[in-house]
Amino acid sequence: MEICSGVTIKNVRWELDGATLTQNFPNAISNRVEGDKVSIGVEVGKLAVYLCFTE
C-alpha cells in the first residue's frame, strides 16, 4: 500500500495539517480553493495534484 504522510494543504476549504493519505483511504481527493495562493507540502511519499481553474 502506498502511503503519503505529512500532507499539509492551506488556503482551501478543507485544510490538512500533517495528514496521512493512502491509496485505500484518500480522504482529500476533492477540495475548493479559498484564496489566491494554495500551499501544498508533503513530508514522505508522492502526491499527485490536479488543479482546475475557471474564468
N, C-alpha and C positions, 0 to 999 in steps of 0.2 A: 504494500500500500504506500503510495506517495504521500508525503506529509510536507506541508509548508507552515512553518511556525514563526512566531514573532511578527505577524502581519498587522500593520498599522495603516489605516486609511483615514485621512482627515478631510474636512470640508465636503462631506457627503451627508445624506440624510441619516444613514445608519452607519456611524463610525465604528471602526475596530481599533483596539489598542492591545497589541501583543497577542492576537488571536492565533489559534492553530486551526488550519484548514486541511482536510483530507479529501481524496477523491470520492470517498464514500459519504462524506458529510461536508459538502462545500457550502457553509452557511452564509456566504457572501457572494452569491452568483449574480445578484442584481442590486443596483443602488441608484441614487439620484444625486447629481452634483448640486451642492448648496452654496458654492462660492465661485470666485473667478479662477482659483487655482486648487487642484486636487493634489494632496500629498500622499504617496504610497511608499511604504517601506516593508522589507522582508528580511528577517534575520537568517533563516535557514530554509532552503528549498527553492523551487522555481514557481513563479506565479505568472500566469498569462492575464493580461489586462486588455479589454476591448472597450474603447470609448466611442460614443456616438454623439455627435453634436448636431443640433438643428438650428436653423437661422430664424 
